[in-house]
């Protein structure tokens, strides 16, 4: 399908996992994809792979927690491509300690990457999204932005919950300004971050907690992103789309 022909998409954290799959799917839909990440080698490899396939892609170094980086990414994208039509706020990190053990420094870093980055991305992209005529923001939250998870990872949980409500807040503000804003809430997805759980009791816990009995695929999240980015979702804004194998239906 070519639902995104002649549109420009910024995908953060696109060097691997969900971001990489999303970059491939949006490029396949016809979009020019700006791949951003702090991992320069892996991010550049994604862009090079897309280019080798005849797709349109570039790579930019990007620490999403830094306002200065956001300014440069938006400026460079607009200079090279003429605008920004799609913003996929995917970059993030996890934490494992519970609230009794987690130091303030860890909390601040996770909040900066998982929550403040979403604010920065929408803020700096705002005028260009409004000028697009097809403006769409997709914020990647989590099932743990809706549920309490395992009682651990308080900063991650808090940040992903904030992404959920910030998405709705900005969706209301921009509802009549030509920009749709939605969040996706992945369940347990088979990405490199879960590779260490293979064959462990924790992997079985994730499978047991997912009604469909399997891990999701990055491509399944990417398909949801492509839908929300496209005009097929022209009447969809402020939505929280769970792609979780039924986890939140329990």
Secondary structure, DSSP 8 states (H G I E B T S, - for coil): --TTTT-EEEEETTTSHHHHHHHHHHHHTT-EEEEEES-HHHHHHHHHHHHHTT--EEEEE--TT-HHHHHHHHHHHHHHHS---EEEE---------TTT--HHHHHHHHIIIIIHHHHHHHHHHHHHHHHSSEEEEEE--GGGTS-TTS--HHHHHHHHHHHHHHHHHHHHTTTTTEEEEEEEE-SB-SGGGGGGTTSHHHHHHHHHSTTSS-B-HHHHHHHHHHHHSGGGTT--S-EEEESTTGGG-
